[in-house]
Amino acid sequence: MFSEKFVLSDRVLQVAPSPTLAVNAKAKALRAAGADILNFSVGEPDMPTPAHVCAAGKKAIEEGRTRYTPAAGIPELREAVCAKLKQEHGWEYKPEEVQISCGGKHGLFNIFQAVLNPGDEVLIPAPYWVSYPPMVQLAGGTPVIVPLQQDRQFDIDPAVVARYVTSKTKAIVLNSPSNPTGAVYSLAALAEVAKMAYEGGWLVVSDDMYEELYYGEGKVPHILHADPRLKDQTVLSNGVSKAFAMTGWRIGYSIGPREVIRAMNKIQSQSTSNPAAPSQYAALAALTGPQDFPHQMREAFLPRRAFFVESLESIPGVSCVAPMGAFYVFPNFSAYYGKKFKGTAIDGSVALADYFLDEAQVASVPGAAFGADDFIRFSFATSLTTIERGMERIKQALAALQ
Ligand SMILES: *Cc1c(COP(=O)(O)O)cnc(C)c1O
């Protein structure tokens, strides 16, 4: 008989599979069975990859750029990342301080594998992106969850961070704009966190995946602008998946101290060797070609965001912070917990998301997946018509609870 304990590692037994992918799979199965499912669970832009980027990928294949590349990625792409950081932020980095990975997710995985020892603690503000805690655990570290408050617009709170610091604190993960809340941390709060990180010698892992999708004025506040002294202890994580609608191409990039990048390259050389060569050339076209795509995407998202927030806020008992970035709304439904449908109590976000899927044919992601059970995440990377229809169904479903 198969014995999990005997066959599988302790490391893998302590983590769960990605809950967002699970909801998506259930929604797809229901749709395949003929149900009219409105899907708000997806975490990717609904636009196709820009044509010039696709063309660059095809050209790379036609020209035979289909072999192994350096483990760190092709030099041209690493140089393009440096040029982008210089142009957009004024930061000076060299190509040897850049790693190209198989998506931003894989870059983060490499970072944690490269820096964590058993017992090292990593501060993770919650609501958090689903993959941070399991990635830290798979690297032998201990995730330490730092709760953020809805009534502070989910801004990072230095006083709360301070409460979770111990002698074992090794790193802090920042994600602004955030998935799932859409929150953007304020420069003032970042400056205080930066001071703690600098004095404590922690590594800052800044997941900047949504920096191009910011609904405020000017540039997104960033910890390296709040305190440039942190440059030598910060690793930036980014990629083309969200900004250029390239989720399936699997290209991300990490930028940081040369020693950390070198260690990450060692891991990559012994695991994936390198990201797919044609995808790297496509990403090069994305970073060096016309930059209007993220801007157009942002313009397309604005009316959807406005409608979503307004209609959620109009539902009795529901509150929703307007997201300042990314493409998610994260409303609080806790006023409905404890109510019943056909005698069965809705006892939290998992039960409510299941209820929305079964009774309203609306797919969403329960906040429990992000460490925040009062909430549910809806993606607005879908048409305004879908959002309008979805909101009607959600309102009806909530009104049917007793
Ligand atoms: C989507 C996402 C990523 C990584 O995306 P990849 O598809 O792996 O490039 C990283 N962080 C956050 C917060 C995300 O939402």
The ligand as a Tripos MOL2 file, in Angstrom:
@<TRIPOS>MOLECULE
LIG
   15    15     1     0     0
SMALL
NO_CHARGES

@<TRIPOS>ATOM
      1 C1          1.1680   36.6620  -11.2330 C.3       1 LIG1
      2 C2          2.0500   37.0040  -10.0760 C.ar      1 LIG1
      3 C3          3.4190   36.6410  -10.0370 C.ar      1 LIG1
      4 C4          4.1610   35.7950  -11.0240 C.3       1 LIG1
      5 O1          3.7110   35.6250  -12.2560 O.3       1 LIG1
      6 P1          4.4100   34.6920  -13.2980 P.3       1 LIG1
      7 O2          3.2770   34.2330  -14.1560 O.co2     1 LIG1
      8 O3          5.0780   33.5580  -12.6140 O.co2     1 LIG1
      9 O4          5.3950   35.5300  -14.0400 O.co2     1 LIG1
     10 C5          4.1840   37.0580   -8.9610 C.ar      1 LIG1
     11 N1          3.6540   37.7630   -7.9620 N.ar      1 LIG1
     12 C6          2.3600   38.1220   -7.9540 C.ar      1 LIG1
     13 C7          1.8590   38.9130   -6.8050 C.3       1 LIG1
     14 C8          1.5000   37.7460   -8.9960 C.ar      1 LIG1
     15 O5          0.2050   38.0630   -8.9460 O.3       1 LIG1
@<TRIPOS>BOND
     1     1     2 1
     2     2     3 ar
     3     2    14 ar
     4     3     4 1
     5     3    10 ar
     6     4     5 1
     7     5     6 1
     8     6     7 2
     9     6     8 1
    10     6     9 1
    11    10    11 ar
    12    11    12 ar
    13    12    13 1
    14    12    14 ar
    15    14    15 1
@<TRIPOS>SUBSTRUCTURE
     1 LIG1         1 GROUP 0 **** ****
